[in-house]
Amino acid sequence: MKIYNKKPPKQRPIKDERDTQIEKDAKVYALEWMIAITQVLTCMCILKKNSAWKGTLSILFFGAAFILFYKFKQYTEKPYHQVGVFFLLIGIALLVWFGMTG
């Protein structure tokens, strides 16, 4: 009769500050790549005369707006909010334009 050594069940590690920072860094890293790829896609659409450039360009303006809103939340300086609102309006306008004209 064989006796198997049972390993104790692995305990799930407690989420600490390092894990939280790694998650934030991963999201920032992913966002930077998404922005770069969206820029390339926008250029490709413009070169191919595809109207989707309006939609992809709107994504870039939304991203810029939300980055500025976050900075406004951290620094509470009005220019971040004002420029963020301006970029958001451009993003919305481009998205609506793309939605209506294709």
Biotite code that builds the C-alpha atoms (Angstrom):
import biotite.structure as struc

atoms = struc.array([
    struc.Atom([0.000, 0.000, 0.000], chain_id="A", res_id=1, res_name="MET", atom_name="CA", element="C"),
    struc.Atom([1.445, 3.330, -1.119], chain_id="A", res_id=2, res_name="LYS", atom_name="CA", element="C"),
    struc.Atom([1.103, 6.382, 0.979], chain_id="A", res_id=3, res_name="ILE", atom_name="CA", element="C"),
    struc.Atom([1.016, 9.565, -1.055], chain_id="A", res_id=4, res_name="TYR", atom_name="CA", element="C"),
    struc.Atom([2.279, 12.751, 0.421], chain_id="A", res_id=5, res_name="ASN", atom_name="CA", element="C"),
    struc.Atom([-0.469, 15.224, 0.004], chain_id="A", res_id=6, res_name="LYS", atom_name="CA", element="C"),
    struc.Atom([0.665, 18.742, -0.437], chain_id="A", res_id=7, res_name="LYS", atom_name="CA", element="C"),
    struc.Atom([-1.253, 21.308, 1.532], chain_id="A", res_id=8, res_name="PRO", atom_name="CA", element="C"),
    struc.Atom([-3.585, 23.348, -0.652], chain_id="A", res_id=9, res_name="PRO", atom_name="CA", element="C"),
    struc.Atom([-1.971, 26.467, -2.001], chain_id="A", res_id=10, res_name="LYS", atom_name="CA", element="C"),
    struc.Atom([-3.212, 29.516, -0.269], chain_id="A", res_id=11, res_name="GLN", atom_name="CA", element="C"),
    struc.Atom([-4.127, 32.388, -2.464], chain_id="A", res_id=12, res_name="ARG", atom_name="CA", element="C"),
    struc.Atom([-1.668, 35.179, -1.823], chain_id="A", res_id=13, res_name="PRO", atom_name="CA", element="C"),
    struc.Atom([-2.994, 38.367, -0.405], chain_id="A", res_id=14, res_name="ILE", atom_name="CA", element="C"),
    struc.Atom([-3.051, 41.195, -2.885], chain_id="A", res_id=15, res_name="LYS", atom_name="CA", element="C"),
    struc.Atom([-0.520, 43.777, -1.806], chain_id="A", res_id=16, res_name="ASP", atom_name="CA", element="C"),
    struc.Atom([0.649, 47.175, -3.009], chain_id="A", res_id=17, res_name="GLU", atom_name="CA", element="C"),
    struc.Atom([3.114, 45.593, -5.434], chain_id="A", res_id=18, res_name="ARG", atom_name="CA", element="C"),
    struc.Atom([0.321, 43.634, -7.138], chain_id="A", res_id=19, res_name="ASP", atom_name="CA", element="C"),
    struc.Atom([-1.782, 46.772, -7.400], chain_id="A", res_id=20, res_name="THR", atom_name="CA", element="C"),
    struc.Atom([1.131, 48.689, -8.948], chain_id="A", res_id=21, res_name="GLN", atom_name="CA", element="C"),
    struc.Atom([1.806, 45.859, -11.409], chain_id="A", res_id=22, res_name="ILE", atom_name="CA", element="C"),
    struc.Atom([-1.862, 45.906, -12.483], chain_id="A", res_id=23, res_name="GLU", atom_name="CA", element="C"),
    struc.Atom([-1.738, 49.670, -13.016], chain_id="A", res_id=24, res_name="LYS", atom_name="CA", element="C"),
    struc.Atom([1.525, 49.414, -14.961], chain_id="A", res_id=25, res_name="ASP", atom_name="CA", element="C"),
    struc.Atom([0.093, 46.639, -17.136], chain_id="A", res_id=26, res_name="ALA", atom_name="CA", element="C"),
    struc.Atom([-2.930, 48.772, -18.010], chain_id="A", res_id=27, res_name="LYS", atom_name="CA", element="C"),
    struc.Atom([-0.718, 51.742, -18.864], chain_id="A", res_id=28, res_name="VAL", atom_name="CA", element="C"),
    struc.Atom([1.511, 49.518, -21.005], chain_id="A", res_id=29, res_name="TYR", atom_name="CA", element="C"),
    struc.Atom([-1.491, 48.077, -22.830], chain_id="A", res_id=30, res_name="ALA", atom_name="CA", element="C"),
    struc.Atom([-2.984, 51.542, -23.370], chain_id="A", res_id=31, res_name="LEU", atom_name="CA", element="C"),
    struc.Atom([0.282, 52.827, -24.852], chain_id="A", res_id=32, res_name="GLU", atom_name="CA", element="C"),
    struc.Atom([0.296, 49.954, -27.348], chain_id="A", res_id=33, res_name="TRP", atom_name="CA", element="C"),
    struc.Atom([-3.366, 50.466, -28.186], chain_id="A", res_id=34, res_name="MET", atom_name="CA", element="C"),
    struc.Atom([-2.699, 54.139, -28.877], chain_id="A", res_id=35, res_name="ILE", atom_name="CA", element="C"),
    struc.Atom([0.248, 53.296, -31.131], chain_id="A", res_id=36, res_name="ALA", atom_name="CA", element="C"),
    struc.Atom([-1.705, 50.661, -33.047], chain_id="A", res_id=37, res_name="ILE", atom_name="CA", element="C"),
    struc.Atom([-4.699, 52.986, -33.400], chain_id="A", res_id=38, res_name="THR", atom_name="CA", element="C"),
    struc.Atom([-2.417, 55.651, -34.869], chain_id="A", res_id=39, res_name="GLN", atom_name="CA", element="C"),
    struc.Atom([-1.084, 53.162, -37.419], chain_id="A", res_id=40, res_name="VAL", atom_name="CA", element="C"),
    struc.Atom([-4.623, 52.010, -38.243], chain_id="A", res_id=41, res_name="LEU", atom_name="CA", element="C"),
    struc.Atom([-5.757, 55.618, -38.681], chain_id="A", res_id=42, res_name="THR", atom_name="CA", element="C"),
    struc.Atom([-2.895, 56.302, -41.105], chain_id="A", res_id=43, res_name="CYS", atom_name="CA", element="C"),
    struc.Atom([-3.667, 53.111, -43.037], chain_id="A", res_id=44, res_name="MET", atom_name="CA", element="C"),
    struc.Atom([-7.331, 54.095, -43.346], chain_id="A", res_id=45, res_name="CYS", atom_name="CA", element="C"),
    struc.Atom([-6.416, 57.568, -44.585], chain_id="A", res_id=46, res_name="ILE", atom_name="CA", element="C"),
    struc.Atom([-3.960, 56.165, -47.142], chain_id="A", res_id=47, res_name="LEU", atom_name="CA", element="C"),
    struc.Atom([-6.510, 53.630, -48.381], chain_id="A", res_id=48, res_name="LYS", atom_name="CA", element="C"),
    struc.Atom([-9.208, 56.314, -48.458], chain_id="A", res_id=49, res_name="LYS", atom_name="CA", element="C"),
    struc.Atom([-11.309, 54.325, -46.001], chain_id="A", res_id=50, res_name="ASN", atom_name="CA", element="C"),
    struc.Atom([-13.724, 56.459, -43.980], chain_id="A", res_id=51, res_name="SER", atom_name="CA", element="C"),
    struc.Atom([-12.980, 54.446, -40.832], chain_id="A", res_id=52, res_name="ALA", atom_name="CA", element="C"),
    struc.Atom([-10.195, 56.941, -40.094], chain_id="A", res_id=53, res_name="TRP", atom_name="CA", element="C"),
    struc.Atom([-12.849, 59.146, -38.472], chain_id="A", res_id=54, res_name="LYS", atom_name="CA", element="C"),
    struc.Atom([-13.730, 56.440, -35.982], chain_id="A", res_id=55, res_name="GLY", atom_name="CA", element="C"),
    struc.Atom([-10.151, 55.489, -35.168], chain_id="A", res_id=56, res_name="THR", atom_name="CA", element="C"),
    struc.Atom([-9.139, 59.127, -34.823], chain_id="A", res_id=57, res_name="LEU", atom_name="CA", element="C"),
    struc.Atom([-12.031, 59.669, -32.425], chain_id="A", res_id=58, res_name="SER", atom_name="CA", element="C"),
    struc.Atom([-10.626, 56.860, -30.237], chain_id="A", res_id=59, res_name="ILE", atom_name="CA", element="C"),
    struc.Atom([-7.332, 58.740, -29.994], chain_id="A", res_id=60, res_name="LEU", atom_name="CA", element="C"),
    struc.Atom([-9.123, 61.926, -28.939], chain_id="A", res_id=61, res_name="PHE", atom_name="CA", element="C"),
    struc.Atom([-11.143, 60.004, -26.335], chain_id="A", res_id=62, res_name="PHE", atom_name="CA", element="C"),
    struc.Atom([-7.924, 58.514, -24.968], chain_id="A", res_id=63, res_name="GLY", atom_name="CA", element="C"),
    struc.Atom([-6.243, 61.917, -24.773], chain_id="A", res_id=64, res_name="ALA", atom_name="CA", element="C"),
    struc.Atom([-9.308, 63.396, -23.055], chain_id="A", res_id=65, res_name="ALA", atom_name="CA", element="C"),
    struc.Atom([-9.438, 60.687, -20.393], chain_id="A", res_id=66, res_name="PHE", atom_name="CA", element="C"),
    struc.Atom([-5.705, 60.979, -19.723], chain_id="A", res_id=67, res_name="ILE", atom_name="CA", element="C"),
    struc.Atom([-6.193, 64.713, -19.162], chain_id="A", res_id=68, res_name="LEU", atom_name="CA", element="C"),
    struc.Atom([-9.233, 64.120, -16.936], chain_id="A", res_id=69, res_name="PHE", atom_name="CA", element="C"),
    struc.Atom([-7.148, 61.789, -14.781], chain_id="A", res_id=70, res_name="TYR", atom_name="CA", element="C"),
    struc.Atom([-4.392, 64.402, -14.529], chain_id="A", res_id=71, res_name="LYS", atom_name="CA", element="C"),
    struc.Atom([-6.991, 67.017, -13.593], chain_id="A", res_id=72, res_name="PHE", atom_name="CA", element="C"),
    struc.Atom([-8.237, 64.725, -10.832], chain_id="A", res_id=73, res_name="LYS", atom_name="CA", element="C"),
    struc.Atom([-4.689, 64.368, -9.497], chain_id="A", res_id=74, res_name="GLN", atom_name="CA", element="C"),
    struc.Atom([-3.430, 67.949, -9.913], chain_id="A", res_id=75, res_name="TYR", atom_name="CA", element="C"),
    struc.Atom([-6.739, 69.902, -9.861], chain_id="A", res_id=76, res_name="THR", atom_name="CA", element="C"),
    struc.Atom([-5.406, 72.365, -12.443], chain_id="A", res_id=77, res_name="GLU", atom_name="CA", element="C"),
    struc.Atom([-8.079, 73.753, -14.770], chain_id="A", res_id=78, res_name="LYS", atom_name="CA", element="C"),
    struc.Atom([-6.130, 73.558, -18.065], chain_id="A", res_id=79, res_name="PRO", atom_name="CA", element="C"),
    struc.Atom([-6.149, 69.750, -17.848], chain_id="A", res_id=80, res_name="TYR", atom_name="CA", element="C"),
    struc.Atom([-9.929, 69.776, -17.549], chain_id="A", res_id=81, res_name="HIS", atom_name="CA", element="C"),
    struc.Atom([-10.474, 72.406, -20.228], chain_id="A", res_id=82, res_name="GLN", atom_name="CA", element="C"),
    struc.Atom([-8.274, 70.730, -22.835], chain_id="A", res_id=83, res_name="VAL", atom_name="CA", element="C"),
    struc.Atom([-9.751, 67.360, -21.855], chain_id="A", res_id=84, res_name="GLY", atom_name="CA", element="C"),
    struc.Atom([-13.267, 68.633, -22.531], chain_id="A", res_id=85, res_name="VAL", atom_name="CA", element="C"),
    struc.Atom([-12.102, 70.072, -25.866], chain_id="A", res_id=86, res_name="PHE", atom_name="CA", element="C"),
    struc.Atom([-10.558, 66.728, -26.906], chain_id="A", res_id=87, res_name="PHE", atom_name="CA", element="C"),
    struc.Atom([-13.669, 64.881, -25.731], chain_id="A", res_id=88, res_name="LEU", atom_name="CA", element="C"),
    struc.Atom([-15.894, 67.089, -27.868], chain_id="A", res_id=89, res_name="LEU", atom_name="CA", element="C"),
    struc.Atom([-13.659, 66.496, -30.892], chain_id="A", res_id=90, res_name="ILE", atom_name="CA", element="C"),
    struc.Atom([-13.823, 62.744, -30.243], chain_id="A", res_id=91, res_name="GLY", atom_name="CA", element="C"),
    struc.Atom([-17.607, 62.814, -29.976], chain_id="A", res_id=92, res_name="ILE", atom_name="CA", element="C"),
    struc.Atom([-17.916, 64.918, -33.130], chain_id="A", res_id=93, res_name="ALA", atom_name="CA", element="C"),
    struc.Atom([-15.687, 62.539, -35.099], chain_id="A", res_id=94, res_name="LEU", atom_name="CA", element="C"),
    struc.Atom([-17.580, 59.516, -33.815], chain_id="A", res_id=95, res_name="LEU", atom_name="CA", element="C"),
    struc.Atom([-20.955, 61.032, -34.729], chain_id="A", res_id=96, res_name="VAL", atom_name="CA", element="C"),
    struc.Atom([-19.611, 62.068, -38.146], chain_id="A", res_id=97, res_name="TRP", atom_name="CA", element="C"),
    struc.Atom([-18.345, 58.553, -38.743], chain_id="A", res_id=98, res_name="PHE", atom_name="CA", element="C"),
    struc.Atom([-21.634, 57.078, -37.548], chain_id="A", res_id=99, res_name="GLY", atom_name="CA", element="C"),
    struc.Atom([-23.680, 59.234, -39.876], chain_id="A", res_id=100, res_name="MET", atom_name="CA", element="C"),
    struc.Atom([-21.508, 59.111, -42.982], chain_id="A", res_id=101, res_name="THR", atom_name="CA", element="C"),
    struc.Atom([-19.750, 55.774, -42.615], chain_id="A", res_id=102, res_name="GLY", atom_name="CA", element="C"),
])
